[in-house]
């Protein structure tokens, strides 16, 4: 595993990479970091992929915006990251919020996207978006007994009881590493209208969904909008599936990026 930073207009963006071959940018869900792909990167590398997992600005070890950004602003930073890595063109694989960033980037920069993979596409209704945006932000104020940490862990465990404890642990750690602005990513995702960009994408695209993910219910609508896309369903799992079943996920992605061996 190699690690580094790219200079962008909003500051430094941290990434980790493994392997040689066609480049694949990996975009994580909120409020994780590039560590979400830890268990997928070696399998991707073994399939001949140069896997580059990026910490979205404000998460992991990347610098942050000085304001709540939009998905389009996140996608603009991705252009700078590619420039800094010397990549004229690359494939992109995004999960949840990462899928939104990937869609926004691909629809605006078709010449720079070889192939696009989106797992868990957040195609929300206007009503759901308004409902989520109205919810209060989680209070990260430290408590003397450490209960601010345990309460978040228990909340995360209750949301995904079938996820591994390690995945719940890392999701909690990443949540607190992001700090008081951890809500930026979700705020951007729920303000973003995916439909227009989904229609505009010209790159060859694979949509992945897993039946244990709440976003799986959106698959029929996406298939209706874009019957030309390729679709793959994975049974079970949670929205931590990329971490918990990294090898299987990597093979699904590599099959599409470099072809079935």
ABEGO torsion letter per residue (X at the ends): XBBBBBBBAAEBBBBBBBEBEBBBBBBBBOABBAAAAAAAAAAAAAAGBBBBBBBBBGBEABBBBABBBBAAAAAAAAAAAAAAAGBABBBBBBBEAAAAAAAAAAAABAAABABBBBBGBBBBBAAAAAAAAABBBBBABBBAAGAAAAAAAAAAAAABAABBAAAAAAAAAAAAAAEAAAAAAAAAAAABBAAAAAAABABBBBBBBBAABAAAAAAAAAAAABAABBBBBBBEEBAAAAAABAAAAAAAAAAAAAEBX
